């Protein structure tokens, strides 16, 4: 669901979750463009600027089906994330990585190297890591499911405690 021609104005909503207030950025079609955490708003705005250029965020409610799907996920219906309509910018390689993330099933993890190999770029572990770190849509494009080759949690844009919570929520033994 990648899109190179993106609007410059997006809607911003907030959703309370068990791990903090999520910032939901959507376009006029209701597609999710970014999901980050209130305490990482500056990071989210930087990613939006990086991917879309100058962006204006207007306070407006996210579509009810998006809010319901996210709420359902946080209540334990892990498959609800697959129902969320999303759209991203970024480089072709970033979009390839981001599109691959939802294919990692809930309750499982994958190393950066394994994802690079799956993308037929076995030497691109660092590029996968960089793309993962630039993912604008936390949780829905589940970058938290990528871990180090030794099983360590490594980095997460929303903080390692959130990553740990998300993985446990999905049934991963940490």
KEKE-3310 file (N, C-alpha, C; in steps of 0.2 Angstrom, whole numbers, plus 5000, padded with zeros to 4 digits):
npx = (5004:5010:5013:5018:5014:5009:4998:5001:4995:4989:4979:4978:4976:4973:4975:4972:4981:4987:5000:5003:4999:4994:4999:4990:4991:4982:4977:4966:4959:4957:4968:4981:4995:5005:5010:5014:5021:5015:5025:5035:5033:5041:5050:5041:5036:5048:5051:5039:5042:5054:5049:5039:5041:5037:5025:5008:4999:4983:4971:4960:4948:4953:4947:4933:4934:4948:4952:4944:4950:4963:4961:4955:4966:4974:4967:4968:4964:4974:4974:4967:4975:4978:4967:4969:4970:4983:4996:5012:5027:5044:5059:5061:5067:5065:5050:5049:5054:5045:5033:5035:5035:5022:5020:5026:5021:5010:5016:5028:5045:5058:5075:5085:5094:5088:5076:5082:5088:5076:5071:5078:5091:5103:5115:5111:5108:5110:5104:5091:5089:5090:5080:5069:5071:5066:5053:5037:5025:5022:5018:5007:5014:5023:5037:5042:5044:5056:5071:5088:5101:5105:5094:5092:5083:5087:5085:5071:5060:5050:5054:5062:5055:5041:5043:5045:5033:5024:5028:5027:5013:5009:5012:5026:5039:5051)
npy = (4994:5006:5023:5036:5049:5060:5068:5085:5089:5082:5073:5073:5063:5056:5042:5033:5020:5005:5007:5020:5036:5035:5043:5046:5048:5052:5052:5061:5051:5042:5034:5027:5036:5038:5032:5035:5038:5049:5054:5054:5063:5073:5065:5058:5069:5073:5061:5062:5074:5070:5060:5066:5079:5097:5097:5099:5097:5093:5095:5082:5069:5052:5039:5029:5015:5013:5017:5008:4996:4997:4998:4986:4977:4981:4975:4962:4956:4951:4950:4961:4971:4969:4974:4987:5001:5008:5019:5023:5034:5036:5027:5016:5004:5005:5005:4992:4985:4989:4984:4971:4969:4967:4954:4946:4935:4939:4936:4930:4932:4940:4940:4954:4951:4939:4944:4952:4942:4936:4946:4945:4951:4947:4953:4965:4969:4980:4990:4986:4987:5001:5005:5000:5007:5019:5018:5024:5020:5014:4999:4994:4992:4981:4984:4981:4967:4964:4958:4956:4946:4937:4936:4947:4962:4974:4989:5001:5013:5018:5016:5003:4997:4998:4990:4978:4976:4975:4964:4954:4955:4950:4937:4933:4925:4933)
npz = (5000:4996:4992:4982:4979:4990:5001:5008:5020:5035:5046:5064:5078:5094:5104:5118:5125:5133:5134:5133:5126:5110:5095:5081:5064:5050:5032:5021:5015:5025:5027:5037:5041:5050:5066:5081:5098:5111:5119:5110:5100:5094:5087:5078:5070:5064:5056:5048:5041:5035:5026:5019:5017:5020:5032:5037:5052:5057:5070:5071:5071:5070:5058:5063:5062:5061:5074:5081:5077:5082:5096:5098:5095:5106:5116:5114:5102:5091:5077:5072:5067:5054:5047:5045:5035:5027:5022:5015:5012:5008:5003:4989:4995:5008:5009:5004:5015:5025:5020:5021:5035:5041:5038:5046:5058:5072:5088:5085:5081:5071:5065:5060:5050:5045:5040:5030:5022:5018:5010:4999:5000:5007:5012:5017:5031:5039:5032:5032:5046:5047:5039:5046:5058:5053:5051:5050:5055:5069:5078:5069:5057:5061:5068:5080:5080:5075:5080:5087:5081:5091:5098:5106:5111:5105:5097:5098:5092:5100:5113:5123:5133:5129:5117:5123:5130:5119:5113:5123:5124:5112:5114:5114:5122:5132)
capx = (5000:5014:5011:5023:5010:5006:4996:5005:4991:4987:4974:4981:4971:4976:4972:4974:4983:4990:5007:5004:4994:4996:4997:4987:4991:4979:4976:4959:4956:4957:4973:4985:5001:5010:5008:5019:5019:5015:5032:5040:5030:5046:5053:5036:5036:5054:5050:5035:5046:5059:5046:5034:5043:5034:5018:5004:4995:4977:4968:4954:4947:4954:4941:4931:4936:4955:4952:4942:4955:4969:4958:4954:4973:4977:4963:4970:4963:4980:4973:4964:4980:4978:4962:4970:4972:4989:5000:5018:5031:5050:5063:5058:5069:5061:5044:5049:5055:5039:5028:5037:5034:5016:5020:5029:5015:5010:5018:5034:5050:5063:5081:5086:5097:5083:5072:5086:5088:5069:5070:5083:5096:5106:5120:5108:5105:5110:5099:5085:5089:5089:5073:5065:5071:5063:5046:5033:5019:5023:5013:5003:5019:5026:5044:5044:5045:5063:5076:5095:5102:5106:5088:5091:5078:5090:5082:5064:5059:5045:5057:5062:5049:5036:5044:5045:5026:5021:5030:5023:5006:5008:5014:5033:5043:5056)
capy = (5000:5012:5029:5041:5056:5060:5075:5089:5090:5076:5074:5070:5061:5053:5036:5030:5013:5002:5009:5027:5039:5034:5048:5043:5053:5050:5057:5063:5045:5038:5029:5029:5038:5038:5030:5035:5039:5056:5056:5053:5067:5076:5060:5057:5075:5072:5056:5064:5079:5066:5056:5070:5086:5101:5094:5102:5092:5097:5090:5079:5062:5046:5035:5025:5008:5013:5017:5001:4990:4998:4996:4978:4974:4981:4971:4955:4953:4953:4950:4967:4976:4968:4977:4994:5004:5012:5022:5026:5036:5033:5025:5009:4999:5006:5002:4985:4982:4990:4980:4964:4968:4964:4947:4942:4934:4940:4930:4928:4937:4938:4944:4959:4947:4934:4948:4954:4936:4935:4951:4943:4955:4945:4958:4972:4969:4987:4994:4984:4990:5008:5006:4998:5013:5025:5016:5029:5017:5009:4993:4992:4989:4979:4984:4978:4960:4962:4957:4955:4939:4933:4936:4953:4966:4979:4996:5002:5020:5020:5014:4996:4995:4997:4984:4972:4975:4973:4957:4950:4955:4945:4930:4931:4925:4938)
capz = (5000:4996:4988:4981:4979:4996:5003:5013:5026:5038:5052:5070:5083:5100:5107:5124:5125:5139:5134:5132:5121:5103:5090:5074:5058:5044:5027:5020:5013:5031:5028:5042:5038:5055:5072:5086:5105:5113:5122:5105:5095:5090:5082:5073:5066:5060:5051:5043:5037:5031:5021:5015:5016:5025:5033:5042:5056:5059:5075:5068:5073:5065:5056:5069:5061:5063:5081:5084:5076:5087:5102:5098:5096:5113:5120:5113:5096:5087:5070:5070:5064:5047:5044:5045:5029:5028:5016:5017:5007:5009:4997:4987:4999:5015:5008:5004:5022:5029:5018:5024:5042:5044:5036:5052:5062:5079:5092:5082:5079:5066:5065:5054:5045:5042:5035:5024:5017:5015:5005:4994:5000:5013:5015:5019:5037:5042:5028:5035:5052:5046:5037:5052:5063:5050:5050:5053:5057:5074:5079:5063:5053:5067:5068:5086:5079:5073:5085:5086:5079:5097:5102:5110:5109:5101:5097:5096:5092:5106:5119:5124:5137:5124:5113:5127:5131:5113:5111:5128:5123:5107:5116:5114:5128:5132)
cpx = (5004:5011:5016:5020:5006:5003:5001:5002:4988:4983:4978:4976:4976:4972:4975:4975:4986:4997:5008:4999:4998:4994:4995:4987:4988:4978:4968:4955:4955:4963:4978:4992:5007:5006:5014:5017:5019:5021:5037:5037:5035:5049:5048:5036:5042:5053:5045:5038:5050:5055:5041:5036:5039:5027:5015:4999:4989:4973:4961:4954:4949:4948:4940:4934:4944:4955:4950:4947:4961:4967:4958:4961:4975:4973:4964:4968:4968:4979:4970:4969:4980:4972:4963:4973:4978:4992:5007:5022:5038:5053:5059:5061:5065:5054:5044:5050:5048:5033:5029:5035:5028:5015:5023:5023:5015:5012:5025:5039:5055:5069:5081:5089:5092:5078:5076:5086:5081:5068:5075:5089:5100:5111:5117:5105:5105:5105:5092:5084:5087:5082:5068:5065:5067:5055:5041:5026:5020:5017:5010:5008:5024:5034:5047:5046:5052:5067:5083:5096:5103:5100:5087:5086:5081:5086:5074:5062:5054:5048:5057:5057:5043:5037:5043:5037:5023:5022:5027:5016:5004:5010:5021:5036:5050:5062)
cpy = (5006:5017:5034:5048:5056:5068:5078:5090:5084:5078:5070:5069:5057:5047:5033:5023:5011:5004:5016:5029:5038:5040:5045:5049:5049:5055:5057:5056:5040:5033:5032:5030:5038:5036:5030:5037:5046:5058:5056:5058:5070:5071:5059:5063:5075:5067:5058:5069:5075:5063:5060:5077:5090:5098:5098:5097:5096:5092:5088:5071:5057:5042:5030:5018:5008:5012:5010:4996:4991:4996:4989:4975:4975:4977:4964:4952:4955:4954:4957:4972:4975:4971:4985:4996:5009:5014:5025:5029:5033:5030:5018:5004:4999:5003:4995:4982:4983:4986:4973:4963:4965:4956:4943:4941:4937:4934:4927:4934:4935:4943:4949:4955:4942:4938:4950:4948:4935:4940:4950:4948:4953:4949:4964:4972:4976:4991:4992:4987:4998:5009:5005:5004:5019:5023:5021:5027:5012:5004:4990:4989:4987:4978:4981:4970:4958:4963:4956:4947:4934:4933:4942:4958:4972:4986:4996:5010:5022:5018:5006:4993:4994:4991:4978:4971:4972:4966:4952:4949:4951:4938:4928:4931:4929:4935)
cpz = (5000:4991:4988:4981:4985:4998:5008:5020:5028:5044:5058:5075:5088:5102:5113:5124:5132:5140:5133:5127:5114:5099:5083:5069:5052:5038:5026:5017:5019:5032:5033:5039:5043:5062:5077:5093:5107:5115:5116:5099:5091:5085:5076:5068:5062:5055:5046:5038:5032:5025:5016:5014:5022:5026:5039:5045:5058:5064:5072:5070:5068:5064:5062:5068:5062:5071:5084:5083:5081:5094:5103:5099:5103:5118:5119:5106:5091:5080:5067:5066:5056:5043:5043:5038:5030:5022:5018:5011:5008:5003:4995:4992:5006:5014:5007:5011:5026:5027:5020:5031:5044:5042:5041:5057:5069:5083:5090:5081:5074:5067:5059:5048:5041:5037:5029:5019:5014:5009:4999:4994:5007:5016:5017:5026:5040:5038:5031:5042:5052:5044:5042:5057:5060:5049:5054:5056:5062:5075:5073:5058:5059:5068:5075:5086:5077:5079:5083:5084:5085:5101:5106:5107:5104:5102:5096:5097:5097:5112:5120:5128:5133:5120:5117:5129:5125:5112:5116:5126:5117:5108:5116:5121:5127:5136)
residu = (UNK:UNK:UNK:UNK:UNK:UNK:UNK:UNK:UNK:UNK:UNK:UNK:UNK:UNK:UNK:UNK:UNK:UNK:UNK:UNK:UNK:UNK:UNK:UNK:UNK:UNK:UNK:UNK:UNK:UNK:UNK:UNK:UNK:UNK:UNK:UNK:UNK:UNK:UNK:UNK:UNK:UNK:UNK:UNK:UNK:UNK:UNK:UNK:UNK:UNK:UNK:UNK:UNK:UNK:UNK:UNK:UNK:UNK:UNK:UNK:UNK:UNK:UNK:UNK:UNK:UNK:UNK:UNK:UNK:UNK:UNK:UNK:UNK:UNK:UNK:UNK:UNK:UNK:UNK:UNK:UNK:UNK:UNK:UNK:UNK:UNK:UNK:UNK:UNK:UNK:UNK:UNK:UNK:UNK:UNK:UNK:UNK:UNK:UNK:UNK:UNK:UNK:UNK:UNK:UNK:UNK:UNK:UNK:UNK:UNK:UNK:UNK:UNK:UNK:UNK:UNK:UNK:UNK:UNK:UNK:UNK:UNK:UNK:UNK:UNK:UNK:UNK:UNK:UNK:UNK:UNK:UNK:UNK:UNK:UNK:UNK:UNK:UNK:UNK:UNK:UNK:UNK:UNK:UNK:UNK:UNK:UNK:UNK:UNK:UNK:UNK:UNK:UNK:UNK:UNK:UNK:UNK:UNK:UNK:UNK:UNK:UNK:UNK:UNK:UNK:UNK:UNK:UNK:UNK:UNK:UNK:UNK:UNK:UNK)
# end
